Amino acid sequence: MKKVFFLLLLKAIGAGSSLLLGMAISRYFGVDILGQYGLVTTYILILSLVANWGNYVHIIEFNQRTIRPQFLGFWALTSCLITAFSVWLFQFEFGLWYIGFVVLFYSFFYCKSSIFIVNQMQYLNTSIDDGLRYLLPLIFILAFSYFMEGVDFFWLYFYATFSLFLFSACLTKKYVKNDSKSTAYHYKDLLKYGTIPTLSALFVLLNAQFDRIILSYFVEDKAVGVYIICYSFMALISYFSASVMAVVTPNIVNLYKQQEYTKLYHYTKKYTVFLCVFSFSIVAISALIGDFLFYLYSVENTYEGYVSLLILMLGVSFSQIWGFGMTLASYTENKKILLKYQAIVFCISALLCIFLAHLYGIIGAAISTALGVNMIKALVWNYYRRENIKLGII
């Protein structure tokens, strides 16, 4: 538990950095640029996940403390292909061709995170992923905006992310070894292995962030920016949940493989209760200081913004009661079951989001997102319940 609390502290710093970055973008460049930034990062996350093609899952599932150059070569091949497409896409959609290269950087961050996790370097990994990833762009904005006028935010974002990529690559270099005892990899096998985890993770990401893309077709960039603000505070809960999962995932997988289901239930129940208490506490605080939260972004609070904020935060908080089913399914033989559920939920959520966003704008998108998060977790929870495996408080 001490490890979890320390990671929570690091996550708090990362979450604070993320919020400060959003505030800086909104104050220096406008809430419409914040909305565009939200769309850009959504595309980056989706494309970088495809570019990685399940390599990060392979590293954790097979406990690869070091990786062979051939394995890294497969990552480079898939990442470069998707990056080339991304350069064209970002130029076509936003006129920001150079942001396409950020997809390559983020694809590498997936591998880096898995390598650090299996080598018990969660503190360093969290510091990079949830600290420097937001602090560097923030520092670039404050520094360049102070000394220069008319600076373009997205070029600053590119240079900051590129700097973090170089730093991460230097730290990861020592874990790339041509060890004769390690498994030899064939690209065909890695391509086949990565299909299910990539599609599975892609559906999770789409369920969580596809609302931004849909919203962009129904509302102005300024409204998308307000929604991004709401989403940022909801992400506070996700950040803290991720820090817990980074610690408990290996133990959950091991207890499941050893069929220690009673121990597994008590272990997951303890952390599920902890996450529920923490999450609903954040919701209560946000409900009380909603006006102040929007003021920090130099945006006037509106009825739509406040209601969307509460819906999103209540949705993700309530989803904690379903336990760690998705975490377990992601790293065991149940990937296909998870993929099926995710595909079903994505189709329902996407249609629901289109319908509700058209009628109610950002409030409709918030409702569909909150329902989607709970639907997928409830389906996986029910699957394990039928197998007499309890992974939470119910």
N, C-alpha and C positions, 0 to 999 in steps of 0.2 A: 504493500500500500504506500510506503514511503516513496518508492520509485514513481508511482502514479502521481502523487502529490507534486513531486519535483517536475515531472513532465507537464502537469497541469500549470505550474508556474511558467514554464517555457511557452506553453500554448497560450497562456494569458498575455505574455509579451508579444507573441506572434499575432494574436487576435487584436491586441491594441495597435500593433503596427499596421495591420490591415485596415482597421478603422481610420487611423490617422492618414493613411495613404488616400483613402476615399475622401476624407475631409479636405486634404490638400488639393486633390483633383477638382473637387466641386468648388472650392474657394478660389483657386488660381485660374482654372480653365472653364468652369461652369458646370452645372449639373447635367447639361446635354452631353458634354464630353465624358462625364462619369457614366452616363448611360451607354455611350459608344464603347467605352472601356469595358463595361460589363459584357457587351455583345462580343467584343474581340476576345476577351479571356475565355468566354464560353466556347468559341470556335477553337481556340488554342488547346483547351483541355480535351475536347473531343478528338481533334486530329492527333494530338500527341499520344493519346491513349491507343489509337489505332497504329500509330507509328511504332510504338513499343512492342506491340503484338504479343502480349502475355509474358514477355521476358521477366518482368518483375515478379509475377506469380511463380514462375518456374524457379527462380532463385530462392524464394521462401519455402515453397513446397518441398524442394529437394535439398534444402539447407546448404546452399552453395556459398561457402565462406570465401572462396576465390572463384573467379570465372576464367575460362580459357579464352584466348584471342579469337577462336572460331565462334564462340558464343557472342562475343562483342562484335564480330564481323556481321553476324546475322542481324543484330540490332542496328548496325550502321546501314545495312542494305535497306531494311524496311523503313527506317527513319528518313533516309535521304530521299526515297521514293515519295513518301508522304509529304516531306518538306517541299519538294519541287512542286507538287500539286498545291500546297498551302500558299506558296509565293503567288501563284496565279490567282487563287481564290481570294486572298486578301486584297490583291490589286483590283480584282473585279468588283468585290463587295464594298470595300472601304477606301480604295486608292492607297493602301498601306502595304505595298509588296514586301518591304523589309521585315514586317512583323511575321511573315511566313516562316522566317528562320527561327523564331522563338519556339515554334513547334518542335524543332530539333532539340533545343535546350531542355524543354519540358519533358520530352521523351527520355532524355538522359537522366533527368531528375527521378523518374520512376525507378530506373535500375539502381541508381545511387542509393535511394531510400531502402530498397530491399537488401542491398549489400550491407548497409549500415545496421539494419535491423537484425539480420542473422549473425552479425558480428558483435551484437549487444552494444551498439553505439547509438541507442535511441536518443540520447541527449544531444549529441552532435547533429543527428539527422533532423530532430525537431528544431534545433537552433537555425539550421539552414532553411528548411522548408517553411517554417512558420515565423521566422525572424527575419533573416536576411532577404528572403524573397520579397518581402514588403518594405523592409527598412531601406534597402538600396535604392529602389525607385523613389521613395520618400526623400532620401538624402539628395538624390539627383535633382528632384523638383525644387527643393528648398534652396539648394546651392545655385543652380543655374537660373532660377527665376529671380533670385536676388541680384545676380550680377549681369543678367542679360534680359532683354525685352523681346517679346514675340517668339519665345522658344516653343518648339512643338513638343507636346507631351509624349507622343508615341515614339519619337526618336529617343527621348530620355528613358522611356520604358525599355526600349530595345537595348540600349547601352548598359543599363543596369542589369538586365537579365543575362546579357552576354558575359558581363563581369562575374556574375554568380556561377554561370556555366563553367568558366575557366577555373574558378576557385574549387568547385565541386570536382572537376576532372582531375585536378592535382591531388586532391584528397583520396580519390578512388583509384588512382593509377596503381598503387601498391597491391591492390586486390586482383589485378589482372595478371595471372600466372599460367604458364604452359606446364601445368603439373601432370606428369605421366600417370599418376594414380587417379586423376579425376576423369569423369566420363567424357568420351568423345561425342561430339554433337554433329548431327547431319541437318542441314537446312530444311530438308523435307520434313523431318520429325519435329523440328521446332515450329515450322509453319503449321503443322497439323495440331500440335499441342496448344499453340497460342490461340486457336480459333475460338474455342469455348470461353476461356477466361476473358478474352478481348471483347467478345460479344456481350458476355455477362456484365462486365464492368462498364461497357458502353451503354447498356440499357440503364444501369444505375445512374450514370452521369446524365443521360438524356432525361430520365425521370426527374432528376434534381434540377436541371438547368435548361431544358428545352423551352421552358416557359418564357425565357428572355427572348429567344429567337421568335417565338410566336407573337409575343407582345410587340416586337418591333414592327410588325405588319399592321397593328391595330391602333397603336398610340404613338405620340411623338417621343423623340429622344429624351426630352425633359421628364416625361412620365416614366420612361424606362429608368432614368436616373433615380427617381424617387423609389422605384421598386428595388433598384440595386441597393439603396440605403437600407430598406427593410430587410432585404436578403442578407446584407452584411451583418446585421445584428442577429439574425437567425443563425448565421454561420458560426457565431460565438459558441453555440451549443454543439455544433458539429465538430468544431476544433477540439473542444474538451473531450468529446466522445472519442475522437480519433486518438487522443493521447492515451486514453484508457485501453483502447483496442491494441495499440502498439505494444503494450505490456502483456495483456492477457491472451492475445491470439495464439502464441505458441503453446501456452498451457492448455487452452481450450482444445486445440487440435490434438495434443498428446493425450489428454484425458479421454477424448472421443475415440481415438484409435486404440487405446487400451481398454475401452468399453467400461470405464469407471463412471457410469452414468449418474450415480448418486453424488459422487464428489463433483462431477461436472455441474450438476444442478445447484449445489450449495455454493460452488465457486462463482458461477454466473449470476446467481441470485444476489450475492453480496455486491457485485459491481453494478448490476442493474438498478438496485435500490439507490445506490450512490449516485448514479447518473440521473435517475428520476428526480431525486431531491434537488440536485444541483440545477437541472434544467428548468424545473418549475419555479425555482427561486429567481432565475434570470428573467423568466416571463413576468413575475410579479414586479420586479424592479423596473423592467422596461415599460410596463403598463403605467407606473407612477410617474416616470420621467420622460414619457414619449415626446412631449414638446421640446424638451431640452436636447434630445437625441437628434432631432431634425435641425435644431438651431446650430448644432456643431458643424453641420454641412452647409450652413448659410442658406437653408431652404425653409420656407414657411411650412409648418405642419398643416396637413389637410385631413379631412375626414377619411379620404381614400388611403392616404399614407398610413395613418394611425391604425385603421382597421386591418390593412394588409400586414402591417408589422405584427399585430397580435395574432392574426390567423396563422402566419408562417411560424411564429415562435411556439404557439400552442400545438401546432401540427407536429413539429419535429420533437417537441418535449413529450407529447403523448406517445410517439412512436418508440420511445425508450422502453416502454413496458413490455414490448414483444421480445426483448432480450437479444441474444447474440447469434440467432439463427443464421442470418446472412453472413456474418463473420465466419462461422463454421463451414457453411456450404461453399464459400469462396475458396477454401483451401483443402477440401476433401473430395471424395469421389462423387459428391452430390452437385457438382457444377452444372450438369445438364438439367437437373431439376430446377436449380436456381435460374438458369437461363430461360427455361420455359415460363416460369412465373414472371420474370422481368419483362419478357416480350409481351405477355398478356397485359401487365400493368402499364407498360409504355403505350400500347395502342389505346387503352382506355383513357389514360391521363392526357395523351396528346389530343384526342378528340374532345375530351372534356375541357381542356385548356382553350382550344380554338373556340368552342361554343361559349364558355364563360368569359373569356377575354373579350370576345366580340360584344357581349352584353354589358359586362361590368368593368372592363379595363383591368387595372392592376389588382383589384379585389378578386375578380374572377380567376386571374392567374394564380393568386395566392391560395385560393380555395382548392384548385386542381392540384397544386404542388403539395399542399398539406395532406390531401386525400391520397395522392400517389405514394408518398413516403410511408404512410401507414398501411396501404394495401399490400405492398410488396413484403413488408416485414410480417404482417399478419398471415399471409399465405405461407411463408417459410416457417413461421412459428407453428402453424397448423400441421404442416408436413411432419415436423419433428414430434409434435404432440401425438400424432397417429402412430409414430414409431416408439412411443413411450419414452421420449427423451425431452426433458425439460431444460430450457436454456435461459430462464428469466424468473420473474416473480409470479407468473401465472402458468 
